[in-house]
Amino acid sequence: MKNARDFLIVTNNPLLAQCMGDCYELSFFPDCSYREILVKVRDLVYAGHILYTHPLSGSVKPNETPYKSIAVSKAPHTFSAEQAGIIAECILAADKFPPRTRALGEAVKRDFQLIDYTLLAGALEFDAAAGLSKIKNHE
């Protein structure tokens, strides 16, 4: 995996912003939907950024969780049709699921934030427990 200085994390997950914001550069979009995060990453990929984590990582379906975090290269490189195809397919896959109509309680939202956070932390070899201890010390 690349050095943390090379990452840009695109996310709508407030837990990830709290736990990793001082270690990685974040583009934090708290009001964006799961699909909108995929579209923002697509735009970066089209501009030449490289996907460092798969946009559909984990086994949580796009209609089940509102949170998504994806690591891309901080600097654009050369456009990759393969990478553009990956993110386009991910958006199509997300569109196949019906939108979530039920409201999520705060405990469920926190659970989904934790799932998204631990998936990305594992992919980046980031100490998830150490990150969580940062917020526990501030509460």
Backbone as CSV, one residue per row, in Angstrom:
resi,resn,N_x,N_y,N_z,CA_x,CA_y,CA_z,C_x,C_y,C_z
1,MET,0.845,-1.177,0.000,0.000,0.000,0.000,0.892,1.243,0.000
2,LYS,0.392,2.279,-0.569,1.131,3.538,-0.647,1.238,4.204,0.719
3,ASN,2.084,5.207,0.779,2.254,6.014,1.984,1.002,6.859,2.204
4,ALA,0.658,7.116,3.457,-0.538,7.900,3.797,-0.529,9.281,3.142
5,ARG,0.647,9.810,2.880,0.727,11.126,2.227,0.173,11.080,0.810
6,ASP,0.072,9.883,0.227,-0.412,9.742,-1.138,-1.920,9.560,-1.231
7,PHE,-2.606,9.386,-0.087,-4.035,9.091,-0.073,-4.897,10.331,-0.005
8,LEU,-6.043,10.208,-0.606,-7.162,11.109,-0.389,-8.335,10.189,-0.097
9,ILE,-9.003,10.414,1.002,-10.158,9.587,1.349,-11.409,10.420,1.123
10,VAL,-12.293,9.892,0.295,-13.575,10.536,0.020,-14.602,9.808,0.882
11,THR,-15.301,10.550,1.728,-16.181,9.909,2.696,-17.357,10.795,3.086
12,ASN,-18.395,10.143,3.559,-19.502,10.842,4.203,-19.667,10.344,5.637
13,ASN,-18.661,9.624,6.131,-18.711,8.973,7.437,-18.070,9.866,8.515
14,PRO,-18.880,10.392,9.440,-18.315,11.261,10.471,-17.359,10.533,11.420
15,LEU,-17.562,9.239,11.645,-16.646,8.493,12.512,-15.262,8.422,11.883
16,LEU,-15.214,8.178,10.601,-13.932,8.120,9.902,-13.237,9.481,9.965
17,ALA,-13.994,10.536,9.799,-13.412,11.879,9.874,-12.820,12.127,11.257
18,GLN,-13.499,11.676,12.303,-13.004,11.872,13.669,-11.753,11.041,13.932
19,CYS,-11.744,9.796,13.462,-10.672,8.859,13.810,-9.450,8.948,12.906
20,MET,-9.635,9.344,11.653,-8.537,9.313,10.694,-8.183,10.677,10.120
21,GLY,-8.966,11.685,10.471,-8.792,13.007,9.882,-7.441,13.642,10.117
22,ASP,-6.777,13.269,11.198,-5.459,13.855,11.458,-4.328,13.051,10.822
23,CYS,-4.652,11.904,10.236,-3.627,11.041,9.614,-3.686,11.038,8.089
24,TYR,-4.853,11.327,7.549,-5.058,11.274,6.104,-5.766,12.536,5.649
25,GLU,-5.546,12.885,4.407,-6.310,13.992,3.831,-7.696,13.452,3.480
26,LEU,-8.712,14.173,3.907,-10.091,13.749,3.666,-10.834,14.769,2.827
27,SER,-11.689,14.259,1.967,-12.741,15.065,1.370,-14.013,14.566,2.042
28,PHE,-14.487,15.323,3.017,-15.598,14.904,3.860,-16.875,15.586,3.400
29,PHE,-17.860,14.760,3.050,-19.140,15.242,2.551,-20.260,14.665,3.419
30,PRO,-20.497,15.245,4.598,-21.450,14.650,5.540,-22.888,14.573,5.034
31,ASP,-23.241,15.400,4.068,-24.619,15.420,3.582,-24.820,14.629,2.295
32,CYS,-23.775,13.955,1.826,-23.881,13.179,0.593,-24.381,11.768,0.884
33,SER,-25.098,11.222,-0.067,-25.560,9.838,0.025,-24.438,8.889,-0.396
34,TYR,-24.656,7.624,-0.184,-23.727,6.583,-0.617,-23.436,6.744,-2.111
35,ARG,-24.500,6.860,-2.901,-24.335,6.987,-4.356,-23.594,8.268,-4.728
36,GLU,-23.880,9.349,-4.040,-23.202,10.611,-4.339,-21.702,10.513,-4.063
37,ILE,-21.314,9.732,-3.057,-19.883,9.505,-2.813,-19.280,8.747,-3.991
38,LEU,-19.989,7.742,-4.485,-19.496,7.008,-5.663,-19.321,7.945,-6.858
39,VAL,-20.240,8.853,-7.051,-20.155,9.790,-8.183,-18.972,10.747,-8.004
40,LYS,-18.739,11.210,-6.782,-17.582,12.080,-6.542,-16.282,11.343,-6.840
41,VAL,-16.216,10.075,-6.446,-15.024,9.275,-6.740,-14.911,9.037,-8.243
42,ARG,-16.027,8.796,-8.903,-16.001,8.628,-10.361,-15.388,9.857,-11.024
43,ASP,-15.791,11.028,-10.582,-15.257,12.256,-11.169,-13.743,12.356,-10.960
44,LEU,-13.278,11.932,-9.783,-11.833,11.926,-9.525,-11.112,10.916,-10.410
45,VAL,-11.697,9.740,-10.556,-11.097,8.709,-11.411,-11.033,9.200,-12.858
46,TYR,-12.078,9.853,-13.311,-12.066,10.396,-14.674,-10.994,11.466,-14.834
47,ALA,-10.648,12.145,-13.731,-9.588,13.160,-13.766,-8.199,12.537,-13.619
48,GLY,-8.128,11.201,-13.434,-6.836,10.524,-13.389,-6.416,10.005,-12.026
49,HIS,-7.246,10.169,-11.009,-6.920,9.615,-9.689,-7.049,8.101,-9.726
50,ILE,-6.266,7.433,-8.891,-6.227,5.974,-8.858,-7.032,5.470,-7.664
51,LEU,-7.844,4.456,-7.882,-8.560,3.820,-6.777,-7.581,2.999,-5.957
52,TYR,-7.520,3.263,-4.650,-6.692,2.450,-3.751,-7.529,1.443,-2.983
53,THR,-8.820,1.715,-2.845,-9.718,0.734,-2.244,-10.887,0.543,-3.188
54,HIS,-11.466,-0.655,-3.160,-12.580,-0.940,-4.067,-13.832,-0.205,-3.591
55,PRO,-14.544,0.420,-4.499,-15.725,1.191,-4.114,-16.854,0.369,-3.488
56,LEU,-16.898,-0.930,-3.735,-17.949,-1.760,-3.143,-17.362,-2.766,-2.167
57,SER,-16.380,-2.353,-1.392,-15.752,-3.252,-0.415,-16.755,-3.661,0.654
58,GLY,-16.548,-4.833,1.205,-17.413,-5.328,2.270,-18.655,-5.989,1.710
59,SER,-19.448,-6.526,2.592,-20.649,-7.242,2.156,-21.926,-6.474,2.481
60,VAL,-21.801,-5.200,2.838,-22.972,-4.384,3.134,-23.501,-3.819,1.822
61,LYS,-24.757,-4.090,1.540,-25.353,-3.613,0.287,-25.526,-2.093,0.320
62,PRO,-25.403,-1.452,-0.843,-25.517,0.020,-0.888,-26.826,0.559,-0.329
63,ASN,-27.905,-0.204,-0.412,-29.183,0.304,0.108,-29.333,0.076,1.608
64,GLU,-28.385,-0.640,2.214,-28.466,-0.904,3.647,-27.739,0.142,4.479
65,THR,-26.695,0.716,3.949,-25.892,1.673,4.714,-25.852,3.022,4.006
66,PRO,-25.891,4.082,4.770,-25.744,5.402,4.150,-24.285,5.840,4.015
67,TYR,-23.334,5.057,4.557,-21.944,5.508,4.649,-21.035,4.795,3.662
68,LYS,-20.119,5.580,3.085,-19.135,5.016,2.167,-17.871,5.848,2.245
69,SER,-16.740,5.152,2.291,-15.421,5.791,2.293,-14.542,5.058,1.289
70,ILE,-13.880,5.818,0.442,-13.048,5.247,-0.612,-11.733,6.012,-0.654
71,ALA,-10.628,5.270,-0.701,-9.304,5.891,-0.811,-8.895,5.945,-2.272
72,VAL,-8.437,7.109,-2.678,-7.907,7.315,-4.025,-6.564,8.021,-3.895
73,SER,-5.851,8.088,-5.012,-4.590,8.833,-4.989,-4.889,10.312,-4.784
74,LYS,-4.028,10.960,-4.037,-4.202,12.391,-3.790,-3.992,13.182,-5.081
75,ALA,-2.990,12.795,-5.835,-2.673,13.497,-7.086,-3.209,12.707,-8.274
76,PRO,-3.689,13.402,-9.284,-4.122,12.692,-10.490,-2.920,12.141,-11.252
77,HIS,-3.147,11.035,-11.902,-2.144,10.407,-12.759,-2.711,10.392,-14.167
78,THR,-2.456,9.365,-14.897,-3.007,9.217,-16.242,-4.382,8.559,-16.150
79,PHE,-5.312,8.997,-16.969,-6.640,8.392,-17.006,-6.522,6.903,-17.275
80,SER,-7.276,6.108,-16.543,-7.299,4.660,-16.722,-8.712,4.216,-17.064
81,ALA,-8.874,3.670,-18.249,-10.179,3.158,-18.658,-10.612,2.009,-17.751
82,GLU,-9.659,1.215,-17.287,-9.984,0.106,-16.385,-10.567,0.639,-15.073
83,GLN,-9.920,1.640,-14.492,-10.410,2.220,-13.244,-11.763,2.913,-13.454
84,ALA,-11.912,3.586,-14.580,-13.188,4.226,-14.897,-14.290,3.181,-15.026
85,GLY,-13.961,2.045,-15.608,-14.927,0.956,-15.725,-15.328,0.402,-14.366
86,ILE,-14.366,0.280,-13.465,-14.663,-0.231,-12.124,-15.650,0.678,-11.414
87,ILE,-15.382,1.969,-11.389,-16.275,2.868,-10.655,-17.629,2.985,-11.349
88,ALA,-17.649,2.941,-12.671,-18.930,2.988,-13.391,-19.772,1.756,-13.060
89,GLU,-19.144,0.591,-13.015,-19.860,-0.642,-12.669,-20.374,-0.589,-11.233
90,CYS,-19.624,0.026,-10.351,-20.047,0.150,-8.955,-21.281,1.040,-8.833
91,ILE,-21.319,2.101,-9.603,-22.493,2.981,-9.587,-23.702,2.234,-10.143
92,LEU,-23.493,1.492,-11.223,-24.593,0.697,-11.782,-25.083,-0.344,-10.778
93,ALA,-24.162,-0.980,-10.085,-24.538,-1.981,-9.081,-25.340,-1.332,-7.958
94,ALA,-24.910,-0.167,-7.514,-25.635,0.532,-6.450,-27.036,0.921,-6.906
95,ASP,-27.158,1.274,-8.175,-28.459,1.677,-8.708,-29.438,0.508,-8.827
96,LYS,-28.944,-0.716,-8.797,-29.818,-1.896,-8.904,-30.605,-2.150,-7.624
97,PHE,-30.142,-1.601,-6.514,-30.822,-1.821,-5.245,-31.883,-0.751,-5.032
98,PRO,-33.049,-1.159,-4.544,-34.071,-0.137,-4.276,-33.622,0.781,-3.142
99,PRO,-34.012,2.040,-3.200,-33.601,2.963,-2.143,-34.192,2.550,-0.793
100,ARG,-33.436,2.827,0.258,-33.868,2.523,1.614,-34.983,3.495,1.990
101,THR,-36.097,2.956,2.458,-37.223,3.820,2.806,-37.398,3.963,4.312
102,ARG,-36.802,3.077,5.080,-36.967,3.163,6.533,-35.903,4.092,7.125
103,ALA,-36.296,4.783,8.161,-35.348,5.658,8.860,-34.451,4.803,9.753
104,LEU,-33.199,5.204,9.855,-32.255,4.495,10.711,-32.110,5.226,12.038
105,GLY,-32.139,4.469,13.125,-31.911,5.051,14.442,-30.439,5.396,14.612
106,GLU,-30.149,6.190,15.628,-28.762,6.627,15.861,-27.837,5.446,16.149
107,ALA,-28.299,4.448,16.884,-27.452,3.284,17.186,-27.117,2.519,15.913
108,VAL,-28.075,2.388,15.020,-27.838,1.688,13.752,-26.884,2.499,12.881
109,LYS,-27.062,3.807,12.846,-26.143,4.664,12.084,-24.714,4.515,12.602
110,ARG,-24.559,4.504,13.934,-23.219,4.329,14.510,-22.628,2.973,14.125
111,ASP,-23.458,1.947,14.093,-22.979,0.622,13.679,-22.484,0.648,12.235
112,PHE,-23.250,1.265,11.352,-22.836,1.345,9.948,-21.594,2.216,9.779
113,GLN,-21.468,3.264,10.576,-20.249,4.081,10.541,-19.044,3.241,10.945
114,LEU,-19.209,2.430,11.973,-18.120,1.585,12.454,-17.732,0.534,11.417
115,ILE,-18.709,-0.044,10.747,-18.411,-1.033,9.704,-17.595,-0.393,8.591
116,ASP,-18.051,0.746,8.096,-17.341,1.444,7.022,-15.930,1.826,7.475
117,TYR,-15.818,2.347,8.682,-14.520,2.750,9.224,-13.556,1.568,9.319
118,THR,-14.012,0.448,9.870,-13.112,-0.700,10.051,-12.727,-1.327,8.713
119,LEU,-13.630,-1.305,7.740,-13.275,-1.804,6.410,-12.139,-0.980,5.805
120,LEU,-12.269,0.330,5.872,-11.232,1.179,5.293,-9.945,1.104,6.114
121,ALA,-10.059,1.107,7.432,-8.863,1.014,8.286,-8.096,-0.262,7.982
122,GLY,-8.802,-1.376,7.801,-8.141,-2.637,7.464,-7.438,-2.569,6.127
123,ALA,-8.079,-1.971,5.148,-7.473,-1.863,3.815,-6.224,-0.990,3.830
124,LEU,-6.220,0.031,4.684,-5.086,0.959,4.742,-4.059,0.569,5.803
125,GLU,-4.308,-0.549,6.480,-3.442,-1.012,7.560,-3.311,0.058,8.645
126,PHE,-4.421,0.686,8.950,-4.523,1.713,9.985,-5.033,1.041,11.248
127,ASP,-4.483,1.393,12.396,-4.889,0.812,13.671,-6.264,1.370,14.065
128,ALA,-7.299,0.594,13.763,-8.675,1.050,14.001,-8.933,1.322,15.476
129,ALA,-8.409,0.478,16.354,-8.626,0.667,17.788,-7.978,1.961,18.272
130,ALA,-6.791,2.247,17.788,-6.116,3.497,18.177,-6.921,4.698,17.703
131,GLY,-7.476,4.614,16.510,-8.306,5.702,16.005,-9.542,5.904,16.854
132,LEU,-10.170,4.809,17.248,-11.365,4.914,18.084,-11.043,5.481,19.458
133,SER,-9.848,5.184,19.964,-9.485,5.706,21.281,-9.389,7.228,21.267
134,LYS,-9.122,7.816,20.121,-9.065,9.282,20.021,-10.409,9.913,20.361
135,ILE,-11.473,9.312,19.875,-12.776,9.926,20.135,-13.286,9.557,21.520
136,LYS,-12.946,8.392,22.011,-13.368,8.004,23.351,-12.742,8.914,24.396
137,ASN,-11.521,9.381,24.118,-10.853,10.278,25.058,-11.446,11.684,25.063
138,HIS,-12.191,12.019,23.999,-12.785,13.350,23.898,-14.234,13.381,24.325
139,GLU,-14.823,12.228,24.620,-16.242,12.195,24.983,-16.432,12.362,26.465
